[in-house]
């Protein structure tokens, strides 16, 4: 049985482990980029260094937003095309994605550079923090040229049943980052610039390895010169499917902006550094949970494209079970050992150590529901229903922003933190409603009519799930 055909025939449990474990590893390895930077910056440059990186981080999310949009959109369409045995179409999608990601990387890096200084001020950087954040971000922008294309095409490896190959490329980059960061910061005394250069070098290594693995002759799909010319219709479909990921990551920039602004009022630079630590731990904790459902993406997409709805349902329940179990485990660890986790980033500032532990304890109160929310959104993305996923993801972040604006009026700095569990709980309720409706109508004959002007409708087997339509325009 070859790597592609087994997706529609092998036992669901074995497939989920095969695809999710490497995906989790990739996400954790990607997360280590930020963790490594924060650890070495915190231990080497203290609270001011962490605060500067925290101020720059929202603008770094622009790269993740664009790369995620193109990567999720293309991998979803590739999976469905392979399920429908349209291999030539899948190759074409991969080639077009590669060329578009390179162009997008150049445009995004240049545009971010032009607005960098005023944007950093809006994100809480002032006084000594501003030049530090500007120095760090101006170097990080070079990494966009490698990060966006890597994110855009890495999904093609998973779609062909080679998730370990994608993991290998990411692992190589993390190893390079872990070796260069301490050398540049402590050995060469480059400070924040050293952390940034280490990240850029590691992203370049990961990009080169990813391209080399995709071009392996044993792959069904490879980047071909004849498929590099973008077709507006195909790029439109990719953007339409991947829009929830891009939109949510852009909204997260707003979340961090509001968080930085709120904590700057109630906690100053110390508060911004605390938010940076809490955010880093939250992102890192979310990766194992998201990795389970993202690992299932290619399996869902292939079987949905092939009309194997029983396998789609069985996989959904399995993903929900595993995701919730991991969320519960991580919630327990963080709630019982918050101070130990904070001490990894900062050990010499007693005030930040105490405030960070307090922040983790509050913000993670609703994390046990993260598995349900992540699995539901990823499920709708994988079967080509971006409107439902967008509703869920935007709702969570919208509630988070609203909570960070409103709750501090009564709770002060704690209000920023309590916005986290409040948004998790309310989003879980919406996830339950949409999922119930989606399961009831899975496999019905109602055809999607999600096409937009100039963009052909999605593949014919995609059906209306849940009876909810929230977008008429505008899932590694």
Secondary structure by P-SEA (a helix, b strand, c coil): cccccccccccaaaaaaacaaaaaaaaaaaaaaaaaaaaaaaaaccaaaaaaaaaaccccaaaaaaaaaaaaaaaaaaaaaaaacaaaaaaaaaaaaaaaaaaaaaaaaaaaaaacaaaaaaacccaaaaaaaaaaaaaaccccccaaaaaaccccccccccaaaaaaaaaaaaaaaaaaaaaaacccccaaaaaaaaaaaaaaaaaaaaaaaaaccccccccccccccccaaaaaaaaaaaaaaaaaaaaaaaaaaaaaaaaaacccaaaaaaaaaaaaaaaaaaaaaaaaaaaaaaaaaaaaaacaaaaaaaaaaaaaaaaaaaaaaaaaaaaacaaaaaaacccccaaaaaaaaaaaacccccccaaaaaaaaaaaaaaaccaaaaaaaaaaaaaaaaaaaaccccccaaaaaaaaaaaaaaaaaaaaaaaaaaaaaaccccccccccccccccccccccccccccccccccc
